[in-house]
Amino acid sequence: MHDVHNSFDPATMLQVKHITEVTDANRELLLRAEPVHRELRPQLDAAYLDQLAGIFQDHGELVVAMDANNAVVGIALFHVYRDTFSGRKLYVDDLVTTSARRSQGVGRTLLTWLKQEAARRHTTHVILDSGVQRSNAHRFYFREGLTIVGFHFSTPTDDSE
């Protein structure tokens, strides 16, 4: 298990909470994060906490951005892995800001946290995939200095449901 790193961004007044497992102490926060996560991934399992527990068991991690009222305004799901292409990297599975708070610094705060965490863990890159239809997200990523470095290809397996 990795050290948990929470932070506070005084520019946006956002608190970022890092979560690596489902516990009694964070269960309520995770349930408050669920509707924000579903804005990007409406197909998430009905048993959201069970799905997250499985992701955490597979070394996934979550950061939750909260405003001054402790309302969840954004989340990022990520994992760190190593490959032969570019070594150790932090892969962002999901990055979402609630629709009411877009273009207010939430995404930037989360991405900054992810970049800092990637550096802290000595990774070579922060990477993510974004659907071709997500033009607003693409503009955000370009503004934040991310570049397109390849195509992502996929095919279902016989075990896919």
Contacts in CASP RR format, 6 or more apart in sequence:
PFRMAT RR
TARGET T0000
AUTHOR 0000-0000-0000
METHOD contacts of the structure
MODEL  1
MHDVHNSFDPATMLQVKHITEVTDANRELLLRAEPVHRELRPQLDAAYLD
QLAGIFQDHGELVVAMDANNAVVGIALFHVYRDTFSGRKLYVDDLVTTSA
RRSQGVGRTLLTWLKQEAARRHTTHVILDSGVQRSNAHRFYFREGLTIVG
FHFSTPTDDSE
1 20 0 8 1.000
1 21 0 8 1.000
2 20 0 8 1.000
2 61 0 8 1.000
2 121 0 8 1.000
4 18 0 8 1.000
4 19 0 8 1.000
4 20 0 8 1.000
5 18 0 8 1.000
5 117 0 8 1.000
5 120 0 8 1.000
6 15 0 8 1.000
6 16 0 8 1.000
6 17 0 8 1.000
6 18 0 8 1.000
7 15 0 8 1.000
7 16 0 8 1.000
7 113 0 8 1.000
7 116 0 8 1.000
8 14 0 8 1.000
8 15 0 8 1.000
8 16 0 8 1.000
9 15 0 8 1.000
9 16 0 8 1.000
9 109 0 8 1.000
9 112 0 8 1.000
12 104 0 8 1.000
12 105 0 8 1.000
12 106 0 8 1.000
12 108 0 8 1.000
12 109 0 8 1.000
13 67 0 8 1.000
13 68 0 8 1.000
14 65 0 8 1.000
14 66 0 8 1.000
14 67 0 8 1.000
14 73 0 8 1.000
14 105 0 8 1.000
14 106 0 8 1.000
14 109 0 8 1.000
15 65 0 8 1.000
15 66 0 8 1.000
15 70 0 8 1.000
16 63 0 8 1.000
16 64 0 8 1.000
16 65 0 8 1.000
16 66 0 8 1.000
16 109 0 8 1.000
16 110 0 8 1.000
16 113 0 8 1.000
17 26 0 8 1.000
17 29 0 8 1.000
17 63 0 8 1.000
17 64 0 8 1.000
17 66 0 8 1.000
18 61 0 8 1.000
18 62 0 8 1.000
18 63 0 8 1.000
18 117 0 8 1.000
19 26 0 8 1.000
19 29 0 8 1.000
19 30 0 8 1.000
19 56 0 8 1.000
19 61 0 8 1.000
19 62 0 8 1.000
19 63 0 8 1.000
19 64 0 8 1.000
20 56 0 8 1.000
20 60 0 8 1.000
20 61 0 8 1.000
20 62 0 8 1.000
21 53 0 8 1.000
21 56 0 8 1.000
22 30 0 8 1.000
22 49 0 8 1.000
22 52 0 8 1.000
22 53 0 8 1.000
22 56 0 8 1.000
27 49 0 8 1.000
29 64 0 8 1.000
29 72 0 8 1.000
30 48 0 8 1.000
30 49 0 8 1.000
30 52 0 8 1.000
30 62 0 8 1.000
30 64 0 8 1.000
31 48 0 8 1.000
31 49 0 8 1.000
32 71 0 8 1.000
32 72 0 8 1.000
33 62 0 8 1.000
33 64 0 8 1.000
33 72 0 8 1.000
33 74 0 8 1.000
33 75 0 8 1.000
34 44 0 8 1.000
34 48 0 8 1.000
35 72 0 8 1.000
35 98 0 8 1.000
36 72 0 8 1.000
36 73 0 8 1.000
36 74 0 8 1.000
36 75 0 8 1.000
36 96 0 8 1.000
36 97 0 8 1.000
36 98 0 8 1.000
37 44 0 8 1.000
37 48 0 8 1.000
37 75 0 8 1.000
37 77 0 8 1.000
37 94 0 8 1.000
37 96 0 8 1.000
38 44 0 8 1.000
39 96 0 8 1.000
39 98 0 8 1.000
39 99 0 8 1.000
40 94 0 8 1.000
40 95 0 8 1.000
40 96 0 8 1.000
41 94 0 8 1.000
41 96 0 8 1.000
44 51 0 8 1.000
45 51 0 8 1.000
52 62 0 8 1.000
55 77 0 8 1.000
56 62 0 8 1.000
58 79 0 8 1.000
59 79 0 8 1.000
59 80 0 8 1.000
59 81 0 8 1.000
60 77 0 8 1.000
60 78 0 8 1.000
60 79 0 8 1.000
60 93 0 8 1.000
61 77 0 8 1.000
61 78 0 8 1.000
61 79 0 8 1.000
62 75 0 8 1.000
62 76 0 8 1.000
62 77 0 8 1.000
62 78 0 8 1.000
63 75 0 8 1.000
63 76 0 8 1.000
63 78 0 8 1.000
63 110 0 8 1.000
63 113 0 8 1.000
63 114 0 8 1.000
64 72 0 8 1.000
64 74 0 8 1.000
64 75 0 8 1.000
65 72 0 8 1.000
65 73 0 8 1.000
65 74 0 8 1.000
65 75 0 8 1.000
65 97 0 8 1.000
65 106 0 8 1.000
65 107 0 8 1.000
65 109 0 8 1.000
65 110 0 8 1.000
66 72 0 8 1.000
66 73 0 8 1.000
67 73 0 8 1.000
67 101 0 8 1.000
72 98 0 8 1.000
73 97 0 8 1.000
73 98 0 8 1.000
73 101 0 8 1.000
73 106 0 8 1.000
74 96 0 8 1.000
74 97 0 8 1.000
74 98 0 8 1.000
74 101 0 8 1.000
74 106 0 8 1.000
74 107 0 8 1.000
74 110 0 8 1.000
75 94 0 8 1.000
75 95 0 8 1.000
75 96 0 8 1.000
75 110 0 8 1.000
76 92 0 8 1.000
76 94 0 8 1.000
76 95 0 8 1.000
76 96 0 8 1.000
76 110 0 8 1.000
76 111 0 8 1.000
76 113 0 8 1.000
76 114 0 8 1.000
77 92 0 8 1.000
77 93 0 8 1.000
77 94 0 8 1.000
77 95 0 8 1.000
78 90 0 8 1.000
78 91 0 8 1.000
78 92 0 8 1.000
78 93 0 8 1.000
78 114 0 8 1.000
79 90 0 8 1.000
79 91 0 8 1.000
79 93 0 8 1.000
80 88 0 8 1.000
80 89 0 8 1.000
80 90 0 8 1.000
80 91 0 8 1.000
80 118 0 8 1.000
80 121 0 8 1.000
80 123 0 8 1.000
81 88 0 8 1.000
81 89 0 8 1.000
81 91 0 8 1.000
82 88 0 8 1.000
82 89 0 8 1.000
83 89 0 8 1.000
86 124 0 8 1.000
86 125 0 8 1.000
87 123 0 8 1.000
87 124 0 8 1.000
88 121 0 8 1.000
88 122 0 8 1.000
88 123 0 8 1.000
88 124 0 8 1.000
89 118 0 8 1.000
89 123 0 8 1.000
89 124 0 8 1.000
89 125 0 8 1.000
89 126 0 8 1.000
89 127 0 8 1.000
90 114 0 8 1.000
90 117 0 8 1.000
90 118 0 8 1.000
90 121 0 8 1.000
90 123 0 8 1.000
90 125 0 8 1.000
90 126 0 8 1.000
90 127 0 8 1.000
91 127 0 8 1.000
91 128 0 8 1.000
92 114 0 8 1.000
92 126 0 8 1.000
92 127 0 8 1.000
92 128 0 8 1.000
93 128 0 8 1.000
95 107 0 8 1.000
95 110 0 8 1.000
95 111 0 8 1.000
95 114 0 8 1.000
95 128 0 8 1.000
97 104 0 8 1.000
97 105 0 8 1.000
97 106 0 8 1.000
97 107 0 8 1.000
97 110 0 8 1.000
98 106 0 8 1.000
102 136 0 8 1.000
107 140 0 8 1.000
108 144 0 8 1.000
111 126 0 8 1.000
111 144 0 8 1.000
114 126 0 8 1.000
115 126 0 8 1.000
118 125 0 8 1.000
118 126 0 8 1.000
126 146 0 8 1.000
128 141 0 8 1.000
128 146 0 8 1.000
129 152 0 8 1.000
130 137 0 8 1.000
130 138 0 8 1.000
130 141 0 8 1.000
131 137 0 8 1.000
END
